Amino acid sequence: MRCPNCGQENPAEAKFCGKCASPMQATASSKGPASVAAAAGGGEVSQGLKIGIIVASIFIPLLGIIMGFIFLNDPNPAKKAVGKTWLKVGGGIMIFYFIVWLFNHN
């Protein structure tokens, strides 16, 4: 895709020109279904991802906390709800591990 400002050739998925940093305007024909859904901020979080992050948070609580904050900043209310759940699970597990650690070190 050519930059409308300087004419530099850029990859089709580029959002900014690699030469002059001007915003690239994607044409309707270059957008596939995935990029249209991403542009709309859309899509639900798959059930597998929801459960996967919860299970992973049991072993790595920081993962749930980080993913929770990332999804809480999404404008999609469904993603915010999932982010809140992951944040609660990650934080709860971290507190649980801390309490267990305290009792084992006294």
Residue pairs with C-beta under 8 A, 6 or more apart in sequence:
1 9
1 10
1 11
1 12
1 14
1 24
1 26
1 27
1 30
2 8
2 9
2 10
3 9
3 10
3 17
3 19
3 20
3 22
3 24
4 22
4 24
4 25
5 17
5 20
5 22
6 17
6 19
6 20
6 22
8 17
8 18
8 19
8 20
10 17
10 18
10 24
12 26
12 30
13 35
14 24
15 23
15 24
16 22
16 23
16 24
17 23
17 24
26 35
31 39
37 43
41 74
41 75
41 76
42 76
43 76
44 78
44 79
45 71
45 78
45 79
45 82
50 82
50 85
53 63
53 64
53 67
53 86
54 64
54 85
54 86
54 89
56 63
56 64
57 63
57 64
57 65
57 86
57 89
57 90
57 93
58 89
58 93
61 90
61 91
61 93
61 94
61 97
62 90
62 94
63 90
64 86
64 87
64 89
64 90
64 91
64 93
65 86
65 87
65 90
65 91
65 94
66 90
67 83
67 86
67 90
68 83
68 84
68 85
68 86
68 87
68 88
68 90
68 91
69 83
69 87
70 83
71 79
71 80
71 82
71 83
71 86
72 80
72 83
72 84
72 87
73 83
74 80
74 83
